[in-house]
Amino acid sequence: KQTGFVDEAVLVSDTEPTRILGLSFWNSKEDAERYHREQYPKIQEMLKDLLGTEPVVRTFDVHTSTTHRIVSGKAA
């Protein structure tokens, strides 16, 4: 369990099944950055042989959400 972790959504393209988008939601940008700094490299190392390319990580702020009931301004 990661401090500040709220939820994860994984989307798989219906036309390109090898194209996958993972969205993680965090209580704060700091929580997301801590995970990316401390845990993400370990996870990426474990999965590197399964991935065709290196993942691209981008940071966004949640503007609105009805499904996850995430407050505006939370890191995603």
DRENBAGU-410164 format. One record per atom (N, C-alpha, C, O, CB): residue number from 1; residue in one letter; z, x, y. Coordinates in steps of 0.2 Angstrom, whole numbers, plus 5000, padded with zeros to 4 digits. Each point is the difference from the previous one (the first is absolute). Last residue first. Glycine has a CB too. Layout:
! DRENBAGU-410164
+-----+------+------+------+------+
| seq | type |    w |    u |    v |
+-----+------+------+------+------+
| NUM |    A |    Z |    X |    Y |
...
+-----+------+------+------+------+
***
This chain:
! DRENBAGU-410164
+-----+------+------+------+------+
| seq | type |    w |    u |    v |
+-----+------+------+------+------+
|  76 |    A | 4946 | 4984 | 5066 |
|  76 |    A | 4996 | 4998 | 4994 |
|  76 |    A | 4996 | 5006 | 4998 |
|  76 |    A | 4996 | 4999 | 4995 |
|  76 |    A | 5005 | 4988 | 5008 |
|  75 |    A | 5022 | 5006 | 5014 |
|  75 |    A | 4995 | 5005 | 4998 |
|  75 |    A | 4997 | 4997 | 4994 |
|  75 |    A | 5003 | 4997 | 4995 |
|  75 |    A | 5003 | 5013 | 5010 |
|  74 |    K | 5005 | 4974 | 5014 |
|  74 |    K | 5002 | 5004 | 4994 |
|  74 |    K | 4994 | 5004 | 4998 |
|  74 |    K | 4994 | 4998 | 5001 |
|  74 |    K | 5014 | 4993 | 4995 |
|  73 |    G | 4990 | 4993 | 5022 |
|  73 |    G | 5003 | 5006 | 5002 |
|  73 |    G | 5002 | 5005 | 4994 |
|  73 |    G | 5001 | 5006 | 5001 |
|  73 |    G | 5002 | 4989 | 5009 |
|  72 |    S | 4998 | 4978 | 4988 |
|  72 |    S | 4995 | 5004 | 5004 |
|  72 |    S | 5003 | 5007 | 5002 |
|  72 |    S | 5006 | 5000 | 5002 |
|  72 |    S | 4989 | 4989 | 5002 |
|  71 |    V | 5014 | 4999 | 4974 |
|  71 |    V | 5001 | 4999 | 5008 |
|  71 |    V | 4995 | 5004 | 5003 |
|  71 |    V | 4999 | 5006 | 4998 |
|  71 |    V | 5013 | 4992 | 5001 |
|  70 |    I | 4986 | 4991 | 4977 |
|  70 |    I | 5001 | 5006 | 5003 |
|  70 |    I | 5000 | 4999 | 5007 |
|  70 |    I | 4996 | 4997 | 5003 |
|  70 |    I | 4999 | 5010 | 4987 |
|  69 |    R | 5000 | 4978 | 4990 |
|  69 |    R | 5005 | 4999 | 5005 |
|  69 |    R | 5003 | 5006 | 5003 |
|  69 |    R | 5006 | 5001 | 5001 |
|  69 |    R | 4997 | 4989 | 4993 |
|  68 |    H | 4979 | 5006 | 4990 |
|  68 |    H | 5005 | 5004 | 4999 |
|  68 |    H | 5006 | 4999 | 5004 |
|  68 |    H | 5006 | 5003 | 4999 |
|  68 |    H | 4986 | 5005 | 4997 |
|  67 |    T | 4989 | 4978 | 5006 |
|  67 |    T | 5001 | 5001 | 4993 |
|  67 |    T | 5006 | 5004 | 4999 |
|  67 |    T | 5005 | 4998 | 4996 |
|  67 |    T | 4983 | 5001 | 5002 |
|  66 |    T | 5003 | 4998 | 5024 |
|  66 |    T | 5003 | 4994 | 4997 |
|  66 |    T | 5002 | 5000 | 4993 |
|  66 |    T | 5005 | 4997 | 4998 |
|  66 |    T | 4989 | 4997 | 5010 |
|  65 |    S | 5001 | 5023 | 5015 |
|  65 |    S | 5000 | 4999 | 4993 |
|  65 |    S | 5003 | 4994 | 4998 |
|  65 |    S | 5006 | 4998 | 5003 |
|  65 |    S | 4995 | 5014 | 4995 |
|  64 |    T | 4989 | 5006 | 5024 |
|  64 |    T | 5003 | 4994 | 4997 |
|  64 |    T | 5000 | 4999 | 4993 |
|  64 |    T | 4996 | 5004 | 4997 |
|  64 |    T | 5000 | 4991 | 5013 |
|  63 |    H | 5001 | 5026 | 5001 |
|  63 |    H | 5000 | 4996 | 5006 |
|  63 |    H | 5003 | 4993 | 4998 |
|  63 |    H | 5004 | 4998 | 5004 |
|  63 |    H | 4986 | 5008 | 5000 |
|  62 |    V | 5014 | 5020 | 4986 |
|  62 |    V | 4999 | 4993 | 4998 |
|  62 |    V | 5000 | 4996 | 5007 |
|  62 |    V | 5005 | 5000 | 5003 |
|  62 |    V | 5000 | 5001 | 4985 |
|  61 |    D | 4988 | 5025 | 5010 |
|  61 |    D | 5006 | 4996 | 5002 |
|  61 |    D | 4998 | 4993 | 4998 |
|  61 |    D | 4994 | 4997 | 5001 |
|  61 |    D | 5010 | 5010 | 5008 |
|  60 |    F | 4986 | 5017 | 4980 |
|  60 |    F | 4999 | 4994 | 5005 |
|  60 |    F | 5007 | 4997 | 5001 |
|  60 |    F | 5004 | 5001 | 4996 |
|  60 |    F | 4984 | 4997 | 4999 |
|  59 |    T | 5000 | 5026 | 4994 |
|  59 |    T | 5005 | 4996 | 5002 |
|  59 |    T | 4999 | 4995 | 5005 |
|  59 |    T | 4996 | 5001 | 5004 |
|  59 |    T | 5011 | 5009 | 4994 |
|  58 |    R | 4980 | 5005 | 4980 |
|  58 |    R | 5000 | 4998 | 5007 |
|  58 |    R | 5006 | 4996 | 5002 |
|  58 |    R | 5003 | 4997 | 4995 |
|  58 |    R | 4985 | 5003 | 5005 |
|  57 |    V | 5000 | 5018 | 4980 |
|  57 |    V | 5006 | 4996 | 5002 |
|  57 |    V | 4999 | 4999 | 5007 |
|  57 |    V | 4999 | 5004 | 5004 |
|  57 |    V | 5009 | 5001 | 4988 |
|  56 |    V | 4977 | 5001 | 4985 |
|  56 |    V | 5000 | 5000 | 5008 |
|  56 |    V | 5006 | 4996 | 5002 |
|  56 |    V | 5000 | 4994 | 4998 |
|  56 |    V | 4987 | 5008 | 5003 |
|  55 |    P | 5007 | 5011 | 4974 |
|  55 |    P | 5002 | 4994 | 5004 |
|  55 |    P | 5000 | 5002 | 5008 |
|  55 |    P | 5002 | 5005 | 5002 |
|  55 |    P | 5004 | 4990 | 4988 |
|  54 |    E | 4979 | 5019 | 4992 |
|  54 |    E | 5007 | 5000 | 5003 |
|  54 |    E | 5001 | 4994 | 5004 |
|  54 |    E | 4995 | 4998 | 5004 |
|  54 |    E | 5005 | 5014 | 4996 |
|  53 |    T | 4983 | 4986 | 4979 |
|  53 |    T | 5001 | 5004 | 5006 |
|  53 |    T | 5007 | 5000 | 5003 |
|  53 |    T | 5004 | 4996 | 4997 |
|  53 |    T | 4984 | 5000 | 5005 |
|  52 |    G | 5008 | 4995 | 4976 |
|  52 |    G | 4993 | 5003 | 5001 |
|  52 |    G | 5000 | 5004 | 5007 |
|  52 |    G | 4996 | 5005 | 5000 |
|  52 |    G | 4999 | 4986 | 4993 |
|  51 |    L | 5027 | 5004 | 4991 |
|  51 |    L | 4996 | 4998 | 5006 |
|  51 |    L | 4994 | 5004 | 5000 |
|  51 |    L | 4999 | 5006 | 4999 |
|  51 |    L | 5012 | 4991 | 5007 |
|  50 |    L | 5005 | 5007 | 4977 |
|  50 |    L | 4998 | 4993 | 4999 |
|  50 |    L | 4996 | 4997 | 5006 |
|  50 |    L | 4996 | 4996 | 5000 |
|  50 |    L | 5014 | 5002 | 4993 |
|  49 |    D | 5001 | 5024 | 5006 |
|  49 |    D | 4995 | 5000 | 4995 |
|  49 |    D | 4997 | 4993 | 4999 |
|  49 |    D | 4995 | 4999 | 4997 |
|  49 |    D | 5011 | 5010 | 4997 |
|  48 |    K | 5012 | 4994 | 5022 |
|  48 |    K | 4994 | 5003 | 5002 |
|  48 |    K | 4995 | 5000 | 4995 |
|  48 |    K | 4994 | 5000 | 5001 |
|  48 |    K | 5013 | 5007 | 5006 |
|  47 |    L | 5016 | 4984 | 4993 |
|  47 |    L | 4995 | 4996 | 4999 |
|  47 |    L | 4993 | 5003 | 5002 |
|  47 |    L | 4995 | 4997 | 4999 |
|  47 |    L | 5012 | 4994 | 5004 |
|  46 |    M | 5015 | 5020 | 4999 |
|  46 |    M | 5000 | 4996 | 4993 |
|  46 |    M | 4994 | 4997 | 4999 |
|  46 |    M | 4997 | 4999 | 4994 |
|  46 |    M | 5015 | 5000 | 5007 |
|  45 |    E | 4991 | 5010 | 5020 |
|  45 |    E | 4999 | 5006 | 4995 |
|  45 |    E | 5000 | 4997 | 4993 |
|  45 |    E | 4996 | 5002 | 4996 |
|  45 |    E | 5010 | 5006 | 5012 |
|  44 |    Q | 4999 | 4977 | 5010 |
|  44 |    Q | 4993 | 5002 | 5001 |
|  44 |    Q | 4998 | 5006 | 4994 |
|  44 |    Q | 4995 | 5000 | 4997 |
|  44 |    Q | 5005 | 4997 | 5016 |
|  43 |    I | 5022 | 4996 | 4990 |
|  43 |    I | 4997 | 4995 | 4997 |
|  43 |    I | 4992 | 5002 | 5000 |
|  43 |    I | 4997 | 4999 | 4995 |
|  43 |    I | 5011 | 4992 | 5009 |
|  42 |    K | 5007 | 5023 | 5007 |
|  42 |    K | 5001 | 5000 | 4993 |
|  42 |    K | 4996 | 4995 | 4997 |
|  42 |    K | 4998 | 5001 | 4994 |
|  42 |    K | 5014 | 5003 | 5008 |
|  41 |    P | 4986 | 4997 | 5021 |
|  41 |    P | 4997 | 5006 | 4997 |
|  41 |    P | 5002 | 5000 | 4993 |
|  41 |    P | 4995 | 5002 | 4996 |
|  41 |    P | 5006 | 5004 | 5014 |
|  40 |    Y | 5009 | 4977 | 5003 |
|  40 |    Y | 4993 | 4999 | 4999 |
|  40 |    Y | 4997 | 5006 | 4996 |
|  40 |    Y | 4996 | 4999 | 4996 |
|  40 |    Y | 5004 | 4993 | 5014 |
|  39 |    Q | 5024 | 5007 | 4998 |
|  39 |    Q | 4998 | 4998 | 4993 |
|  39 |    Q | 4992 | 4999 | 4999 |
|  39 |    Q | 4998 | 5001 | 4994 |
|  39 |    Q | 5013 | 4993 | 5006 |
|  38 |    E | 4999 | 5015 | 5021 |
|  38 |    E | 5005 | 5002 | 4994 |
|  38 |    E | 4997 | 4998 | 4993 |
|  38 |    E | 5001 | 5004 | 4996 |
|  38 |    E | 5009 | 4996 | 5012 |
|  37 |    R | 4978 | 4995 | 5013 |
|  37 |    R | 5002 | 5007 | 5001 |
|  37 |    R | 5004 | 5002 | 4993 |
|  37 |    R | 4998 | 5006 | 4998 |
|  37 |    R | 5003 | 4993 | 5015 |
|  36 |    H | 4993 | 4978 | 4991 |
|  36 |    H | 4994 | 5004 | 4999 |
|  36 |    H | 5001 | 5008 | 5000 |
|  36 |    H | 4997 | 5003 | 4997 |
|  36 |    H | 4998 | 4987 | 5010 |
|  35 |    Y | 5024 | 4995 | 4995 |
|  35 |    Y | 4997 | 4999 | 4994 |
|  35 |    Y | 4993 | 5005 | 4999 |
|  35 |    Y | 4999 | 5003 | 4996 |
|  35 |    Y | 5006 | 4985 | 5003 |
|  34 |    R | 5005 | 5010 | 5022 |
|  34 |    R | 5005 | 5004 | 4996 |
|  34 |    R | 4997 | 5000 | 4993 |
|  34 |    R | 5000 | 5005 | 4996 |
|  34 |    R | 5010 | 4992 | 5011 |
|  33 |    E | 4979 | 4990 | 5009 |
|  33 |    E | 4999 | 5007 | 5001 |
|  33 |    E | 5004 | 5004 | 4995 |
|  33 |    E | 4998 | 5005 | 4998 |
|  33 |    E | 4999 | 4993 | 5014 |
|  32 |    A | 5007 | 4979 | 4989 |
|  32 |    A | 4993 | 5001 | 4997 |
|  32 |    A | 4998 | 5008 | 5001 |
|  32 |    A | 4998 | 5003 | 4995 |
|  32 |    A | 4999 | 4985 | 5008 |
|  31 |    D | 5023 | 5004 | 5007 |
|  31 |    D | 5001 | 5000 | 4993 |
|  31 |    D | 4993 | 5001 | 4996 |
|  31 |    D | 5000 | 5004 | 4995 |
|  31 |    D | 5009 | 4987 | 5007 |
|  30 |    E | 4991 | 5008 | 5022 |
|  30 |    E | 5004 | 5006 | 4997 |
|  30 |    E | 5001 | 5000 | 4993 |
|  30 |    E | 4999 | 5005 | 4996 |
|  30 |    E | 5007 | 4995 | 5015 |
|  29 |    K | 4984 | 4982 | 5000 |
|  29 |    K | 4995 | 5005 | 4999 |
|  29 |    K | 5004 | 5006 | 4998 |
|  29 |    K | 4997 | 5004 | 4996 |
|  29 |    K | 4996 | 4992 | 5013 |
|  28 |    S | 5018 | 4981 | 4984 |
|  28 |    S | 4998 | 5004 | 5006 |
|  28 |    S | 4995 | 5005 | 4998 |
|  28 |    S | 4999 | 5002 | 4995 |
|  28 |    S | 5013 | 4996 | 5009 |
|  27 |    N | 4993 | 4986 | 4980 |
|  27 |    N | 5005 | 4997 | 5005 |
|  27 |    N | 4998 | 5004 | 5007 |
|  27 |    N | 5001 | 4997 | 5005 |
|  27 |    N | 5008 | 5000 | 4986 |
|  26 |    W | 4972 | 5001 | 4990 |
|  26 |    W | 5006 | 5004 | 5001 |
|  26 |    W | 5004 | 4996 | 5006 |
|  26 |    W | 4997 | 4997 | 5004 |
|  26 |    W | 4998 | 5014 | 4992 |
|  25 |    F | 4982 | 4987 | 4985 |
|  25 |    F | 5003 | 4997 | 5006 |
|  25 |    F | 5008 | 5003 | 5000 |
|  25 |    F | 5003 | 5000 | 4995 |
|  25 |    F | 4990 | 4989 | 5005 |
|  24 |    S | 4980 | 5017 | 4989 |
|  24 |    S | 5008 | 5000 | 4999 |
|  24 |    S | 5003 | 4998 | 5007 |
|  24 |    S | 4997 | 5001 | 5005 |
|  24 |    S | 5002 | 5008 | 4986 |
|  23 |    L | 4976 | 4990 | 4995 |
|  23 |    L | 5003 | 4998 | 5006 |
|  23 |    L | 5008 | 5000 | 4999 |
|  23 |    L | 5002 | 4997 | 4995 |
|  23 |    L | 4988 | 4997 | 5009 |
|  22 |    G | 4985 | 5015 | 4984 |
|  22 |    G | 5007 | 4999 | 4999 |
|  22 |    G | 5003 | 4999 | 5007 |
|  22 |    G | 4999 | 5004 | 5004 |
|  22 |    G | 5001 | 5002 | 4985 |
|  21 |    L | 4974 | 4993 | 4999 |
|  21 |    L | 5004 | 5000 | 5006 |
|  21 |    L | 5007 | 4998 | 4999 |
|  21 |    L | 5001 | 4995 | 4997 |
|  21 |    L | 4989 | 5003 | 5009 |
|  20 |    I | 4986 | 5010 | 4980 |
|  20 |    I | 5006 | 4997 | 5000 |
|  20 |    I | 5004 | 5002 | 5006 |
|  20 |    I | 4999 | 5005 | 5003 |
|  20 |    I | 5002 | 4996 | 4985 |
|  19 |    R | 4974 | 5001 | 4997 |
|  19 |    R | 5003 | 5000 | 5007 |
|  19 |    R | 5006 | 4996 | 5000 |
|  19 |    R | 5000 | 4994 | 4999 |
|  19 |    R | 4988 | 5008 | 5006 |
|  18 |    T | 4999 | 4999 | 4975 |
|  18 |    T | 5003 | 5007 | 5001 |
|  18 |    T | 5003 | 5001 | 5007 |
|  18 |    T | 5003 | 5005 | 5002 |
|  18 |    T | 4990 | 4999 | 4989 |
|  17 |    P | 4994 | 4976 | 5002 |
|  17 |    P | 5007 | 5000 | 4997 |
|  17 |    P | 5003 | 5007 | 5001 |
|  17 |    P | 5006 | 5000 | 4998 |
|  17 |    P | 4990 | 4991 | 4994 |
|  16 |    E | 4986 | 4995 | 5022 |
|  16 |    E | 5001 | 5007 | 4998 |
|  16 |    E | 5006 | 5001 | 4997 |
|  16 |    E | 5005 | 5002 | 5003 |
|  16 |    E | 4988 | 5002 | 5006 |
|  15 |    T | 5001 | 4975 | 4997 |
|  15 |    T | 4993 | 5002 | 4999 |
|  15 |    T | 5000 | 5008 | 4998 |
|  15 |    T | 4996 | 5002 | 4997 |
|  15 |    T | 5000 | 4989 | 5011 |
|  14 |    D | 5024 | 4996 | 4997 |
|  14 |    D | 4997 | 4996 | 4994 |
|  14 |    D | 4993 | 5003 | 4999 |
|  14 |    D | 4997 | 4998 | 4995 |
|  14 |    D | 5010 | 4992 | 5008 |
|  13 |    S | 5015 | 5024 | 5006 |
|  13 |    S | 4994 | 4997 | 5002 |
|  13 |    S | 4997 | 4996 | 4994 |
|  13 |    S | 5000 | 5002 | 4994 |
|  13 |    S | 4998 | 5007 | 5014 |
|  12 |    V | 5028 | 4995 | 4996 |
|  12 |    V | 4995 | 5003 | 4996 |
|  12 |    V | 4994 | 4996 | 5002 |
|  12 |    V | 4999 | 4994 | 5000 |
|  12 |    V | 5008 | 5010 | 4990 |
|  11 |    L | 5020 | 5000 | 5019 |
|  11 |    L | 4994 | 4996 | 5000 |
|  11 |    L | 4994 | 5004 | 4997 |
|  11 |    L | 4999 | 5006 | 5001 |
|  11 |    L | 5004 | 4988 | 5010 |
|  10 |    V | 5026 | 5004 | 4992 |
|  10 |    V | 4994 | 5005 | 4997 |
|  10 |    V | 4994 | 4995 | 5000 |
|  10 |    V | 5000 | 4995 | 4996 |
|  10 |    V | 5008 | 5013 | 4998 |
|   9 |    A | 5018 | 4993 | 5019 |
|   9 |    A | 4994 | 4996 | 4997 |
|   9 |    A | 4995 | 5005 | 4998 |
|   9 |    A | 4998 | 5004 | 5004 |
|   9 |    A | 5005 | 4986 | 5004 |
|   8 |    E | 5026 | 5010 | 4997 |
|   8 |    E | 4993 | 5004 | 4999 |
|   8 |    E | 4995 | 4994 | 4998 |
|   8 |    E | 5002 | 4996 | 4996 |
|   8 |    E | 5004 | 5015 | 5000 |
|   7 |    D | 5020 | 4991 | 5018 |
|   7 |    D | 4995 | 4997 | 4995 |
|   7 |    D | 4994 | 5004 | 5000 |
|   7 |    D | 4999 | 5004 | 5004 |
|   7 |    D | 5005 | 4984 | 4999 |
|   6 |    V | 5018 | 5019 | 5008 |
|   6 |    V | 5000 | 4992 | 5000 |
|   6 |    V | 4995 | 4997 | 4994 |
|   6 |    V | 5003 | 4996 | 4996 |
|   6 |    V | 4999 | 5005 | 5017 |
|   5 |    F | 5013 | 5024 | 4994 |
|   5 |    F | 4994 | 4997 | 4997 |
|   5 |    F | 5001 | 4992 | 5000 |
|   5 |    F | 5005 | 4997 | 4998 |
|   5 |    F | 4993 | 5014 | 4995 |
|   4 |    G | 5019 | 5005 | 5015 |
|   4 |    G | 4996 | 4997 | 5005 |
|   4 |    G | 4993 | 4997 | 4997 |
|   4 |    G | 4997 | 4997 | 5003 |
|   4 |    G | 5008 | 5011 | 5005 |
|   3 |    T | 5007 | 5010 | 4978 |
|   3 |    T | 5003 | 4998 | 5006 |
|   3 |    T | 4995 | 4996 | 5004 |
|   3 |    T | 4995 | 5004 | 5002 |
|   3 |    T | 5015 | 5005 | 4997 |
|   2 |    Q | 4986 | 4994 | 4975 |
|   2 |    Q | 4999 | 5004 | 5006 |
|   2 |    Q | 5003 | 4996 | 5006 |
|   2 |    Q | 4999 | 4994 | 5001 |
|   2 |    Q | 4991 | 5011 | 4995 |
|   1 |    K | 5012 | 4996 | 4975 |
|   1 |    K | 5000 | 4996 | 5006 |
|   1 |    K | 5000 | 5004 | 5006 |
|   1 |    K | 5004 | 5005 | 5001 |
|   1 |    K | 5002 | 4986 | 4993 |
+-----+------+------+------+------+
***
